[in-house]
């Protein structure tokens, strides 16, 4: 089972992504977050395999939640888009 965290400040986006992702039999959304701080807390709490993070997530710069989660959860893969 692939465990997924979705971080986006729009409820409708999170809901749509959850629906699409969970349509795959081996994928499970284990947490949703509406801002960067919440994304970090939920990543620590749920230990997802993958985090889908909105580039313009409030209460953080995009790279901050990914870098913080990478320090807290070493060995996980977080992809940053090219600048």
N, C-alpha and C positions, 0 to 999 in steps of 0.2 A: 504494500500500500504506500503510495506517495502522499505525504502529508504537506499541505499547502497553506501558507498565510497570504491573505490578500490585504493590501494597504492602499486605500484610496479615500479621499474625503467626500466622495459622492456615493450615497447609499445605493442609488440605481446602478452605478457601475459595479460596486461590490456584489450586488445581488445578481446582475447579469453574468459577471465572471464566475461566481459560485455555481450558477446553473450550468454554464458551459463546462467548467472544469469537473464538476461532479457527475457529468454525463459519461465520463470515462470510468470504467468499472474499477480500476485500481487507484483512482485519485480521490482524496478526501480533503476538503477545506477544513482545517482544524481551528482557524482563527481569522477574524476580520478586524481591521483597525482603521480609524478615521483620521489619524495624524501620526507624525513621526514618533512621538513619545509612546503612544499606545502601541505602535508597531514593534518597538523595542521590547516593551513589557510583555506583549503577547508572544513574541519570538522566544524570549527566555522561558516563558511559562509553558509553551506548547512544543518547542523544539521542532519546527517544520523542516522538511527536506528542501522545500522551495519557498521563496518569498517573492510575490509579485507586488512591486512597490511603485506607486504613481510617481512620476518624475517631479511633479510639482506639489508633493504632499505638504500640507500645512504643518507648522511648528517644527520645521527642520529643513535643511537643504537636502536635496535628494541623497547625496553621498553620505551624509551624517548617519541616518539610520542603518544603511548598509554597512558602513565601516564599524559602527558600534556593535551591530549584531555579529559581524565577523570576529570582533575581539571577544565577545561574550560566548559565541558559538563557533569556536575554531573548527575548521574542516568543512564548514558549510560553504556553498558557492553562492556568492552575490555578484551579479553582473551590473556594471555601471555603463551607461551609454557613452559613446565617444563624445568628446567636447568639441 
